Amino acid sequence: MLGRKRMGDDGRGSRAHEGRGRATELPGMTGLRQGRHGISRRRALQTLAGWGAGVLGFSSYAFAIEPMWRLAVTRYKVTPRRWPAPLRLSIAVIADVHAGGPAMPESRIAAIVAATNALTPDLIVLLGDFAASHRFRTSIVPPQRWSRALGRLKAPLGVHAILGNHDWWDDLKAQQAGKGPVIGRRVLEQVGIPVYENDVATLVKDGRRFWLAGLGDQWAFPRRPARRRARRSFAGVDDLEGTLGKVADDAPIILLAHEPDIFPRVPDRVALTLAGHTHGGQIRCLGYSPIVPSRFGNRYAYGHVVEDGRHLIVSGGLGCSMLPVRIGVPPEIVMVDVAA
């Protein structure tokens, strides 16, 4: 089911967030009727049965309907500073596919590809984390098959990819060697999709040039905590300064980064940063996600963020990590329209 979310300002002046969806409320322990000798047993049993059915229905929605059946198209309009007036650009963003059952079998990837092509974007970008590796995975989609499905994506300015932390973590040889290329990069390049790791390319639309820059992953190598219960840390293969140093002129730059945590370091020379990784927390209510895989918490959990005139869009992604559950942040294809 295709849907659309609207953007609004959060009232703090420097940040913009996504519109709120409907919240589902579980039936409470209300309506118990007092009889002559206390609570009616029949009424109590009916209420408990209704409450149990509500819990079952809510769980079914969280574990099955939203992650496995819903698909939203989320649209943003961005007007970066110094963006050239003649250049109008539409970008389709696919993030965090996490191919594998139960939420993302090969058939669902094919349907997402068809839906993306039907949107006729100028440019398609893939923001990493292509395979599922959580413990609740029920089936495996081999890299050669999810890459073949993604290889059917089509856009006039091409399809371009970066890698995510799971693309590194799932490649045991790369973890042991401390370097790539990882399997995900190799299979994407085999189907003709270029993969950017601290690299740039120039593209032309409406007679105007712009740069596409792709950052290496920031969480490529997990580090063992120095003490128990310490927060996990990671060693990355990202090089922001080196990547932007490859830009040879003053044409606008679109930066692809899997994790949004890089954003405070991104200079205003970059017109737009596109990121994924967070899945919007997978559980989100009233603009708040209780668990976000970011050291900034909800600051970059989801949506369109504007700080000091710099634009960041964080996709809620498509697949699941840790648990195959989503509430309030359905799988989405992001469409970004950039214009002056």
PyMOL commands that set and color helices and strands:
alter all, ss='L'
color gray80, all
select helices_A, chain A and resi 41-69+106-118+143-150+165-169+172-177+183-190+240-244+260-265+279-281+297-300
alter helices_A, ss='H'
color red, helices_A
select strands_A, chain A and resi 7-9+16-18+34-35+38-39+72-78+89-94+123-126+159-161+199-205+208-214+221-223+233-235+253-257+270-275+303-307+310-314+332-338
alter strands_A, ss='S'
color yellow, strands_A
deselect
rebuild
show_as cartoon
